[in-house]
Amino acid sequence: MAYPYENLRLDKGMYRQTGQSFTQTLEKEDPSELYRGTALEGLDAFQRQLKRFDIHVKGAASDPVEKFFRTADSAVLFPEYVARAVRQGMEDENLLPSITAAVTRFDGMDYRPVTAQAGGDSKRLRRVDEGAAIPSTTVKVQSSLIKLHKRGRMLVASYEAVRFQKLDLFSVTLRQIGAYIARQQLEDAIEVLLNGDGNDNPAQVHTPAQAGQLSYDDLVDFWSKFEPYEMNTLLVGNDVMVKMLKLPEFQNPLTGLNFQGTGKLATPLGAKLLRTGAMPAGTLIGLDQRFALEMVQGSDVMIEYDKLIDRQLERAAITVISGYAKLFGAASQALKL
């Protein structure tokens, strides 16, 4: 039985479809629904094309990079392979899903966020007497625009330098590029959490009882500042992480056993503890992940496909466009030692 994927014509124009990724364009031409109940079930349209050209990108039997360039059709697949490897590296190192309340797709470079006053009478559902007006909460746009930033890396290599390189090993380099991009995006998010998004909404900063020191009492006091929100996430750098681990309250046998076995620390305050080198020294950010930060995504991973296909690598930019907006100011606060 002949399948559509075996005779699908591939060209660079499939990367230029407005509002669609390369894989989505492939899926439109070769729907996965056609393969239900067959040996190809579970593969997406791109993976079926790899099978068509017998290209193995993983494992000890992975093919060299030159396998993509043996035909004009198979060469069209190379930018998507690069994008997927970079995306995997971003996902492996990505803390953003743990600190963002929402992700907004936006086609542009300037975005105007919305906000609403939290706490107090504006959020309290009071009893309404007959004929009385129902209290309202006003959602309004912010006065300042959020500027989206392009973050990326330049992939510099000649085809001759990598043509015999195994794809499995080449993917390691691409995943590292993805990890770098994710780190840069996280630094942008932390900057907005601390200093605001330009709409006069920096984080409220608290200090411990003894400057430069951290005690469990300080953490409890910090936790109490979040009403009506819930401090369910803590962002810390390595220096603050060390101080926290040395607190007697964090040396509970069950807490220590979990940390030693999994590398994850469940704090006595019930918050998820995230360590990252992107945090400024001596600073701890607490936030209610449900309400604190909006990620505005201008683009997914973008690859200069013309250069990768026609010039066979040389120099090709790998970029993403994103920005961040604070949703409710009191949902994220900082503790500076």
Phi, psi and chi 1 to 4 in degrees:
 res  aa     phi    psi   chi1   chi2   chi3   chi4
   1 MET       -  129.0  176.1 -178.8  176.7      -
   2 ALA   -86.6  135.2      -      -      -      -
   3 TYR  -106.0  151.0  -68.7  107.6      -      -
   4 PRO   -58.5  -35.0  -23.8   32.5      -      -
   5 TYR   -63.6  -22.5   82.0   93.5      -      -
   6 GLU   -73.5  -20.8  -62.8  174.4  -41.6      -
   7 ASN  -123.1   16.3  -59.2  -58.0      -      -
   8 LEU   -71.6  130.5 -172.3   62.8      -      -
   9 ARG   -85.2  126.9 -176.9  177.0  178.8  -84.0
  10 LEU  -108.6  140.0  -55.9  176.6      -      -
  11 ASP  -152.2  166.2   62.1   77.5      -      -
  12 LYS   -62.9  -25.3  -67.3 -172.2  -61.1 -178.0
  13 GLY   -61.4  -17.3      -      -      -      -
  14 MET   -69.5  -16.4  -58.1  176.6   84.2      -
  15 TYR   -86.3  -10.0  -72.9   96.5      -      -
  16 ARG  -102.6    7.2  -58.1 -168.8 -173.5  102.1
  17 GLN   -70.0  121.6  -59.1  -60.0  -46.5      -
  18 THR   -63.1  128.5  -56.6      -      -      -
  19 GLY    75.8    7.0      -      -      -      -
  20 GLN  -132.1  141.1  -74.0 -171.0  -26.5      -
  21 SER   -81.6  170.8   66.6      -      -      -
  22 PHE   -60.4  -43.6  177.2   76.3      -      -
  23 THR   -65.0  -39.4  -62.8      -      -      -
  24 GLN   -63.8  -37.3  -71.5  171.9  -29.5      -
  25 THR   -65.7  -41.7  -57.7      -      -      -
  26 LEU   -61.7  -43.0  -83.4 -178.2      -      -
  27 GLU   -63.0  -33.3  -75.4  -75.1  -10.0      -
  28 LYS   -66.3  -37.6 -172.7  175.7  179.6 -179.8
  29 GLU   -80.8  -27.8  -60.4  -69.1  -29.1      -
  30 ASP  -139.6   76.0  178.6   36.2      -      -
  31 PRO   -62.2  138.8  -19.0   31.3      -      -
  32 SER   -66.5  -22.3  -66.6      -      -      -
  33 GLU   -60.7  -24.9  -71.2   77.8    6.0      -
  34 LEU   -70.0  -14.0  -61.2  176.6      -      -
  35 TYR  -109.4   10.6  -59.4   90.7      -      -
  36 ARG   -64.4  134.7  -72.1  177.6 -179.1  171.2
  37 GLY    81.3    5.2      -      -      -      -
  38 THR  -110.6  175.1   72.9      -      -      -
  39 ALA   -67.4  -14.9      -      -      -      -
  40 LEU   -94.9    1.4  -61.5  174.5      -      -
  41 GLU   -62.8  136.3 -175.7  175.9   10.8      -
  42 GLY   101.2  -13.9      -      -      -      -
  43 LEU   -94.9  141.2  -59.6 -179.1      -      -
  44 ASP   -87.3  178.6   65.2   22.2      -      -
  45 ALA   -62.3  -37.6      -      -      -      -
  46 PHE   -67.1  -43.2  174.2   73.5      -      -
  47 GLN   -63.8  -32.5  -67.4  167.6  -32.1      -
  48 ARG   -68.1  -33.1  -72.1 -168.0  -68.0  -85.5
  49 GLN   -69.2  -36.7  -70.1  -57.0  -49.6      -
  50 LEU   -61.0  -40.3  -67.4 -179.4      -      -
  51 LYS   -66.0  -38.7 -178.7  175.7  178.2   61.6
  52 ARG   -57.2  -43.1  170.0 -170.8  176.0 -175.0
  53 PHE   -97.0    8.7  -65.6  103.8      -      -
  54 ASP    55.7   46.3 -166.7   33.2      -      -
  55 ILE  -101.8  120.5  -60.9  174.2      -      -
  56 HIS  -105.9  119.4  -60.1   87.8      -      -
  57 VAL  -103.3   -5.1  -61.2      -      -      -
  58 LYS  -129.9  156.9  -63.3  179.6 -179.0  178.5
  59 GLY    84.3  176.9      -      -      -      -
  60 ALA   -64.9  -25.6      -      -      -      -
  61 ALA   -95.3   20.0      -      -      -      -
  62 SER   -65.3  151.9   62.9      -      -      -
  63 ASP   -85.7  162.4  -68.8  -52.0      -      -
  64 PRO   -73.5  162.7   25.5  -33.8      -      -
  65 VAL   -57.1  -35.3  171.5      -      -      -
  66 GLU   -62.4  -17.2   69.4  169.7   -6.5      -
  67 LYS   -60.9  -31.6 -171.6   78.0  172.2  -79.8
  68 PHE   -65.8  -27.5  -87.3  105.3      -      -
  69 PHE  -103.8   18.4  -64.0   96.3      -      -
  70 ARG   -78.1  -23.0  -70.5 -176.2  178.1  174.1
  71 THR  -135.8  159.5   70.3      -      -      -
  72 ALA   -65.0  -36.6      -      -      -      -
  73 ASP   -68.0  -45.9  -81.3  -19.4      -      -
  74 SER   -67.0  -29.1   61.3      -      -      -
  75 ALA   -63.5  -29.3      -      -      -      -
  76 VAL   -64.3  -24.5  174.8      -      -      -
  77 LEU   -76.7  -17.8  -59.4  173.3      -      -
  78 PHE   -62.9  -45.8 -171.1   64.2      -      -
  79 PRO   -59.4  -36.1  -25.0   35.3      -      -
  80 GLU   -68.0  -37.4  177.9   64.4   12.1      -
  81 TYR   -60.4  -44.9  151.7   74.7      -      -
  82 VAL   -61.1  -46.6  172.1      -      -      -
  83 ALA   -61.1  -40.7      -      -      -      -
  84 ARG   -68.1  -38.7  -70.8 -169.5  175.3 -150.2
  85 ALA   -67.3  -41.2      -      -      -      -
  86 VAL   -64.0  -43.7  170.5      -      -      -
  87 ARG   -61.8  -37.5 -162.1  176.1  -62.4  119.0
  88 GLN   -63.9  -40.7 -178.3 -177.3  -10.3      -
  89 GLY   -63.7  -36.5      -      -      -      -
  90 MET   -66.1  -41.6  -67.5  177.4   63.7      -
  91 GLU   -69.9  -35.0  -67.9  170.0   -6.5      -
  92 ASP   -64.7  -34.2  -69.7  -16.4      -      -
  93 GLU  -106.0    8.4  -62.8  -68.6  -32.5      -
  94 ASN   -90.3  118.2 -159.6    0.5      -      -
  95 LEU   -96.0   -6.7  -64.6 -178.5      -      -
  96 LEU   -59.5  -40.0  -71.7  171.4      -      -
  97 PRO   -60.0  -22.8  -25.9   36.2      -      -
  98 SER   -84.4   -9.0  -62.8      -      -      -
  99 ILE  -125.4   -3.7   64.7  173.2      -      -
 100 THR  -104.6  137.6   50.7      -      -      -
 101 ALA   -84.5  -29.8      -      -      -      -
 102 ALA  -154.4  152.1      -      -      -      -
 103 VAL  -119.2  122.5  177.2      -      -      -
 104 THR  -110.6  125.5  -59.2      -      -      -
 105 ARG   -84.2  130.4  -52.4  -78.9 -179.4  176.8
 106 PHE  -144.2  130.0  177.2   73.0      -      -
 107 ASP   -97.5   91.7 -173.9   14.1      -      -
 108 GLY   162.9 -176.3      -      -      -      -
 109 MET  -116.6  -10.9  -66.3  -61.5  -67.1      -
 110 ASP  -127.2  124.4  -65.3  -53.5      -      -
 111 TYR  -125.9  136.5  172.8   77.4      -      -
 112 ARG  -106.0  112.2 -168.5  178.6  -65.2  -83.5
 113 PRO   -81.7  170.8   31.1  -34.6      -      -
 114 VAL  -116.4  160.7  -61.5      -      -      -
 115 THR  -150.9  167.3 -171.9      -      -      -
 116 ALA  -146.2  146.3      -      -      -      -
 117 GLN   -68.4  130.5 -173.6   67.4   32.9      -
 118 ALA  -107.9  151.1      -      -      -      -
 119 GLY    80.7  170.6      -      -      -      -
 120 GLY    64.1 -156.1      -      -      -      -
 121 ASP   -65.8  -25.9  -70.6  -18.9      -      -
 122 SER   -66.8  -20.2   64.2      -      -      -
 123 LYS  -115.1   -9.6  -72.1  -66.5 -176.0 -179.7
 124 ARG   -81.8  130.5 -173.1  172.6  -62.1  128.4
 125 LEU   -87.7   90.1  -60.9 -178.6      -      -
 126 ARG   -77.7  159.1  -59.2 -166.3  -54.7  -90.0
 127 ARG   -67.4  135.4 -174.5  178.3   64.8 -172.1
 128 VAL  -111.5  118.9  179.5      -      -      -
 129 ASP   -72.6  159.3  -64.6  -31.9      -      -
 130 GLU   -59.5  128.9 -175.9  177.1   -6.4      -
 131 GLY    84.4   -8.9      -      -      -      -
 132 ALA   -82.2  158.1      -      -      -      -
 133 ALA   -73.4  141.9      -      -      -      -
 134 ILE   -82.4  127.8  -61.3  175.9      -      -
 135 PRO   -57.0  144.7  -21.6   32.8      -      -
 136 SER  -121.7  153.7   61.9      -      -      -
 137 THR  -114.2  124.8  -65.0      -      -      -
 138 THR   -96.9  122.3  -57.5      -      -      -
 139 VAL   -99.1  125.9  177.6      -      -      -
 140 LYS  -137.1  160.0   56.5 -176.2  179.8 -179.8
 141 VAL   -79.0  150.6  -64.3      -      -      -
 142 GLN   -74.4  158.4  -64.3  -83.9   36.3      -
 143 SER   -78.1  -29.4   57.6      -      -      -
 144 SER  -107.2  143.6  -64.6      -      -      -
 145 LEU   -75.7  151.1  -65.1  172.0      -      -
 146 ILE   -94.9  123.1  -56.9  -59.4      -      -
 147 LYS   -90.0  126.7  -66.6 -172.3  179.1  -61.9
 148 LEU   -84.8  144.8  -83.9   60.2      -      -
 149 HIS  -117.7  141.6  -57.3  -74.9      -      -
 150 LYS   -90.1  127.1  179.6 -177.4  -73.3 -171.0
 151 ARG  -122.8  138.0  -60.7  -65.5 -169.5 -164.9
 152 GLY  -174.4 -175.6      -      -      -      -
 153 ARG  -136.7  150.4  -70.4  -91.9  168.5  167.6
 154 MET   -95.8  124.7 -174.1   69.7   71.8      -
 155 LEU   -90.8  112.9  178.9   61.8      -      -
 156 VAL  -116.6  113.7 -177.8      -      -      -
 157 ALA  -168.2  144.1      -      -      -      -
 158 SER   -88.4  154.3   66.7      -      -      -
 159 TYR   -60.9  -38.0  174.6   60.7      -      -
 160 GLU   -63.1  -31.2  -70.1   72.3   17.9      -
 161 ALA   -74.2  -27.4      -      -      -      -
 162 VAL  -119.8   -0.3  -60.5      -      -      -
 163 ARG   -58.6  -33.6   59.9  179.0  -64.1 -167.8
 164 PHE   -97.4    2.0  -61.9  117.5      -      -
 165 GLN   -70.2  133.5 -174.9   70.8   59.5      -
 166 LYS   -66.5  140.1  -67.1  -70.9 -173.2  178.9
 167 LEU   -63.0  -33.7  -71.9  166.7      -      -
 168 ASP   -61.5  -41.7 -167.5   41.1      -      -
 169 LEU   -75.6  -38.0 -176.0   57.8      -      -
 170 PHE   -62.3  -32.6 -171.1   53.9      -      -
 171 SER   -63.1  -30.7  -64.2      -      -      -
 172 VAL   -61.5  -43.9  174.2      -      -      -
 173 THR   -62.3  -41.6  -60.8      -      -      -
 174 LEU   -67.6  -38.3  -63.1  175.2      -      -
 175 ARG   -66.3  -33.6  -69.3 -161.2  -59.6  -89.5
 176 GLN   -65.6  -39.5 -174.6 -177.3   49.5      -
 177 ILE   -59.9  -42.6  -69.5  174.6      -      -
 178 GLY   -61.3  -39.5      -      -      -      -
 179 ALA   -64.4  -38.5      -      -      -      -
 180 TYR   -63.8  -43.2  -73.2  149.1      -      -
 181 ILE   -64.1  -42.7  -65.9  174.2      -      -
 182 ALA   -61.6  -38.5      -      -      -      -
 183 ARG   -63.8  -41.6  164.9   68.3 -179.9  -97.5
 184 GLN   -65.7  -39.0  -69.1  170.2  -30.0      -
 185 GLN   -64.8  -39.6  -72.9 -175.8  -46.1      -
 186 LEU   -64.4  -39.0 -178.4   59.5      -      -
 187 GLU   -61.3  -39.1  -70.8  178.0   -5.6      -
 188 ASP   -62.9  -43.0  -71.5  -18.4      -      -
 189 ALA   -64.5  -42.2      -      -      -      -
 190 ILE   -64.8  -39.3  -70.7  173.0      -      -
 191 GLU   -59.0  -42.5  170.9   68.6   18.3      -
 192 VAL   -69.8  -40.7  168.9      -      -      -
 193 LEU   -60.9  -39.1  -75.3  171.6      -      -
 194 LEU   -80.1  -48.6  -74.8  174.7      -      -
 195 ASN  -108.3   -0.3  -59.5  -44.6      -      -
 196 GLY    87.1  174.2      -      -      -      -
 197 ASP  -106.2   18.2   56.6   17.7      -      -
 198 GLY    97.4    2.8      -      -      -      -
 199 ASN  -111.5   38.4  -73.2  -72.6      -      -
 200 ASP    53.4   49.6 -167.0   25.9      -      -
 201 ASN  -137.1   49.5   52.8    4.7      -      -
 202 PRO   -66.5  161.2   27.4  -35.7      -      -
 203 ALA   -68.0  141.3      -      -      -      -
 204 GLN   -68.7  128.4 -174.6  175.8   -7.2      -
 205 VAL  -105.4  130.4  178.0      -      -      -
 206 HIS  -114.5  157.1  -52.0  -82.7      -      -
 207 THR  -124.7  149.9   55.5      -      -      -
 208 PRO   -72.6  167.3   27.2  -33.8      -      -
 209 ALA   -61.1  -35.9      -      -      -      -
 210 GLN  -120.7  116.9 -173.8  174.6   -7.9      -
 211 ALA   -55.6  134.5      -      -      -      -
 212 GLY    82.5   -7.1      -      -      -      -
 213 GLN  -114.1  157.1  -58.3  -62.3  -42.7      -
 214 LEU  -131.3  126.2 -179.9   65.7      -      -
 215 SER  -122.4  165.0   69.8      -      -      -
 216 TYR   -65.3  -33.7 -171.9   69.5      -      -
 217 ASP   -61.0  -38.8  -72.6  -14.0      -      -
 218 ASP   -61.8  -41.4  -65.5  -35.4      -      -
 219 LEU   -66.1  -40.7  -70.2  174.8      -      -
 220 VAL   -64.4  -43.5  172.0      -      -      -
 221 ASP   -61.9  -40.7  -69.8  -19.8      -      -
 222 PHE   -63.0  -44.4 -175.3   53.4      -      -
 223 TRP   -58.1  -37.9  169.1   84.7      -      -
 224 SER   -71.2  -14.7   69.9      -      -      -
 225 LYS   -77.1   -7.9  -54.3  -68.5 -174.8 -176.2
 226 PHE   -90.2   -6.3  -81.4   78.5      -      -
 227 GLU   -55.4  128.8  176.4   64.8   25.9      -
 228 PRO   -91.1   12.1   35.9  -37.0      -      -
 229 TYR   -90.6  178.5  -62.4  104.0      -      -
 230 GLU  -123.6  124.8  172.4 -171.9  -47.6      -
 231 MET   -79.5   93.0 -170.5 -175.3   74.8      -
 232 ASN  -107.2   -0.5   52.1   35.1      -      -
 233 THR  -142.9  136.8  -54.9      -      -      -
 234 LEU  -123.9  127.5  -72.3  171.2      -      -
 235 LEU  -105.4  124.3  -86.9  172.2      -      -
 236 VAL  -137.6  156.9  -59.9      -      -      -
 237 GLY   -91.2  179.4      -      -      -      -
 238 ASN   -63.7  -38.0 -170.8   63.4      -      -
 239 ASP   -66.2  -42.0   58.6  -30.6      -      -
 240 VAL   -70.9  -34.9  176.8      -      -      -
 241 MET   -60.1  -42.8 -179.2   75.6  158.5      -
 242 VAL   -62.7  -43.8  169.8      -      -      -
 243 LYS   -60.9  -40.9  -68.9  178.7 -177.9  -67.4
 244 MET   -66.6  -41.0  -66.5 -178.3   70.3      -
 245 LEU   -65.3  -23.7  -72.8  173.9      -      -
 246 LYS   -87.1   -6.8  -69.1 -179.2  178.0  179.3
 247 LEU   -68.9  138.2  -65.7  176.0      -      -
 248 PRO   -55.9  -36.0  -24.2   33.0      -      -
 249 GLU   -66.3  -20.4  -69.8   78.9    6.4      -
 250 PHE   -93.5    1.3  -78.2   69.9      -      -
 251 GLN  -101.9   16.7  -64.2  172.9   17.0      -
 252 ASN   -55.8  134.6  178.1  -72.7      -      -
 253 PRO   -53.5  -41.1  -26.1   33.7      -      -
 254 LEU   -68.0  -39.9  -68.0  178.4      -      -
 255 THR   -64.1  -44.5  -59.0      -      -      -
 256 GLY   -64.2  -39.3      -      -      -      -
 257 LEU   -64.0  -40.5 -177.4   62.8      -      -
 258 ASN   -65.3  -41.2 -177.6   60.5      -      -
 259 PHE   -65.8  -43.3  176.4   69.6      -      -
 260 GLN   -67.9  -32.8  -66.9  167.9   16.7      -
 261 GLY   -84.6  -31.6      -      -      -      -
 262 THR  -121.0  -15.9   66.2      -      -      -
 263 GLY    78.2    4.5      -      -      -      -
 264 LYS  -110.0  133.7  -62.5  179.2 -179.8  178.4
 265 LEU  -105.4  116.9 -175.6   62.8      -      -
 266 ALA   -87.9  112.5      -      -      -      -
 267 THR   -76.4  151.8   73.8      -      -      -
 268 PRO   -60.8  -17.7  -23.7   33.9      -      -
 269 LEU   -86.4   -1.7  -59.8  172.9      -      -
 270 GLY    80.2    7.2      -      -      -      -
 271 ALA   -92.2  149.3      -      -      -      -
 272 LYS   -75.9  128.0 -178.4 -171.2  -61.4 -177.6
 273 LEU  -101.1  119.9 -173.3   58.8      -      -
 274 LEU  -116.5  121.5  -55.8  175.5      -      -
 275 ARG  -102.1  134.6 -177.0 -175.8   69.1  164.5
 276 THR  -150.1  142.2  171.4      -      -      -
 277 GLY   -71.9   -6.9      -      -      -      -
 278 ALA   -78.0  -10.6      -      -      -      -
 279 MET   -78.0  140.4  -80.3  -68.1  -63.8      -
 280 PRO   -63.8  150.0  -18.1   30.0      -      -
 281 ALA   -63.5  143.9      -      -      -      -
 282 GLY    69.7   20.6      -      -      -      -
 283 THR  -128.2  139.9  -56.5      -      -      -
 284 LEU  -127.8  130.1  179.7  153.1      -      -
 285 ILE  -109.4  124.6  -65.0  177.0      -      -
 286 GLY  -107.2  141.7      -      -      -      -
 287 LEU  -153.2  156.6   56.5   99.8      -      -
 288 ASP   -94.9  102.7 -170.4  -28.1      -      -
 289 GLN   -57.0  -22.4 -176.5  -96.8  -21.1      -
 290 ARG   -75.6  -20.0  -56.2  168.2  -60.1  169.2
 291 PHE  -136.1    1.0  -57.3  107.6      -      -
 292 ALA   -88.7  -43.7      -      -      -      -
 293 LEU  -138.5  138.3 -171.4   68.8      -      -
 294 GLU  -111.3  130.1  175.6 -171.0   13.7      -
 295 MET   -97.0  125.6  179.5  179.9 -176.9      -
 296 VAL  -105.3  115.4 -175.8      -      -      -
 297 GLN  -105.8  111.5 -164.4  166.3   53.5      -
 298 GLY   -80.6  -25.8      -      -      -      -
 299 SER  -162.1  156.1   73.9      -      -      -
 300 ASP   -80.9 -166.9 -161.3   -6.2      -      -
 301 VAL   -62.4  124.1  176.8      -      -      -
 302 MET  -111.1  136.4  -65.5 -169.0  -60.5      -
 303 ILE  -122.9  139.4  -52.0  -68.2      -      -
 304 GLU   -76.8   83.4  -69.6 -176.8  -46.1      -
 305 TYR   -65.6  -31.9   51.4   85.9      -      -
 306 ASP   -59.0  -43.9  -77.3  -42.1      -      -
 307 LYS   -68.8  -39.1  -68.5 -175.6  177.9 -179.6
 308 LEU   -68.8  -33.4  -71.9 -177.4      -      -
 309 ILE   -86.6  -52.8  -64.3  171.9      -      -
 310 ASP   -77.8  -44.1  -63.9  -22.3      -      -
 311 ARG   -96.5   -0.6  -55.7 -178.7 -168.6  177.9
 312 GLN    52.1   69.7  -60.9  178.4  -18.3      -
 313 LEU    82.2  -96.5  -85.2   68.9      -      -
 314 GLU    53.9  -95.5  -71.4 -169.0    1.8      -
 315 ARG  -134.5  122.1  -65.0  172.8   61.2   88.6
 316 ALA  -139.5  130.3      -      -      -      -
 317 ALA   -83.3  138.2      -      -      -      -
 318 ILE  -117.6  113.1  -58.5  170.7      -      -
 319 THR  -136.1  159.1   60.0      -      -      -
 320 VAL  -136.1  154.4  -63.8      -      -      -
 321 ILE  -121.8  125.6  -62.2  174.6      -      -
 322 SER  -156.2  163.2   62.4      -      -      -
 323 GLY  -153.2  175.8      -      -      -      -
 324 TYR  -139.1  144.2  -58.6   91.0      -      -
 325 ALA  -131.9  140.7      -      -      -      -
 326 LYS   -82.2  132.4  -66.1 -170.4   75.8  169.3
 327 LEU   -85.9  -62.7  -67.6  175.4      -      -
 328 PHE  -126.1  115.8  -61.2   98.7      -      -
 329 GLY   -54.1  -43.5      -      -      -      -
 330 ALA   -73.6   -6.6      -      -      -      -
 331 ALA   -78.5   -8.3      -      -      -      -
 332 SER  -138.4  130.3   60.4      -      -      -
 333 GLN  -139.4  163.6  -57.6 -178.4   44.5      -
 334 ALA  -124.2  147.6      -      -      -      -
 335 LEU  -119.9  116.9  179.9   65.6      -      -
 336 LYS  -109.1  123.6  -68.7 -156.5  172.8 -175.5
 337 LEU   -77.6      -  -52.1 -174.7      -      -
